[in-house]
């Protein structure tokens, strides 16, 4: 009997499985299915997990079931596993998709079952994920703690009320794309000034990584840290003024707002 079942074996699923196995789970405790045989083969070769011929076999073999497929495939996946989940009241379904609230998932199962809503982000691929989770009322405190421990194997975890999930999707789920765009733009500017592109990406990404670590580890307001870099009449304040003139803050706030709006309507 496996403990962890993954329906879906894409990049995010492999990141989660890798974190769990790296934290002490045996690959024999993990089983996965996917309609893409190449994805399954890649997961098996990299992690040594067990493979299932279909989604029902995952549910039959595991107690914790991660629905790690794209949101548009949730209804079909749930229809396939519904009977098996409802027949065993001990199974816990863990969703990994925007737009799928606890109520919506319960409705798709057409019956009461244990559900935990989660939202990880792509930095889980390097063990630096930020994941929110919210269990329904059927999940016991001990089971919720068990899920939180699993999620912490590939980054940090926060238990959030469900009404904050759409905003969390924008703040943590989508924002890596915004940061990647910033790194790309910084590197482009460096290339324009004569840097080789590969070196420009390395330097820009390290600057962003170090800056983020300062905010997190020093627990200092980012505005104060910004002021520390901006010497009177210096170079940095010139760049800050240029960003203000270009509306950088307003653009980021608007990006988050639009992402929240999309998440609410999925």
Residue, then its C-alpha position, 0 to 999 in steps of 0.5 A: x500500500x502506497x501512502x502518496x498518490x499523484x494523478x499527474x506527473x508534470x513538472x510541479x508533480x515531480x517537484x513535489x514528489x522529489x521533495x517528499x522523497x528527499x525528506x525521507x519517503x521511500x519511492x515505493x511509497x509513491x505512485x503516479x499516473x499520467x495520460x502522457x507516458x513520457x512524463x511518467x517515464x521521466x518521473x520513474x527514471x528520476x525518482x524511482x516511484x511506482x507507476x499506475x496504469x490509470x487514475x483509479x489504480x492510484x486511488x486504490x493504492x494510496x491514501x493521500x491523493x494529489x490531483x496534480x493535473x491542469x484545472x480544465x481536467x479536474x472534472x474528468x479526473x474526479x469522475x474517474x476516481x469518485x467511486x473509489x474515493x467515496x467508498x473509502x472514507x480515509x482517503x484524502x484528496x489534495x487539490x493543486x489548481x486555481x479556481x477549485x474551491x473546497x465547495x466546488x471539489x466537493x460538488x464534483x465528487x457528489x459526496x462528502x470526502x476529505x479534501x485539502x485545497x493547496x496552491x504551490x508555486x514553481x520554485x518548488x522545483x528547487x526546494x524553495x516553494x511557497x504553498x498555501x493549504x486549507x482543509x475541509x471540516x472532515x480533515x482532522x487536525x492530525x491529518x492537516x498537520x501530516x499534509x503540512x509536513x508533506x508540503x514543507x518538504x519542497x518549501x515553506x507552507x502557510x495555512x490560509x483561510x480559503x477566501x485568501x487563495x485567489x490573492x495567494x495565487x497572484x502573490x505567490x503562484x503567478x509572481x515568479x513569472x513577473x520576477x523572471x520577466x524582471x531578471x530577463x529585463x535586467x539581463x537585457x540591459x546588461x547585455x546592452x552595456x556589453x555583458x555576455x548574456x549567460x553572465x548577465x543572467x547569473x548576476x541578475x538572478x543572484x542579485x534578486x535572490x540575495x535581495x529577496x533573502x534580505x527581506x525574508x531573513x532580516x525581517x526589515x521593511x523593503x522600503x527601509x532596505x531600498x533606502x539603504x541602497x539609495x545614497x544621496x545624489x547617487x546612482x541607485x536613486x536615479x534608477x529608482x526615479x526612472x522606475x517610478x516614472x515608468x510606473x513600475x509599482x502600479x504595473x505590478x499592482x495591476x498585474x496582481x489585480x488581474x491575476x486575482x480576477x482571473x483566478x476568481x473566474x476560473 
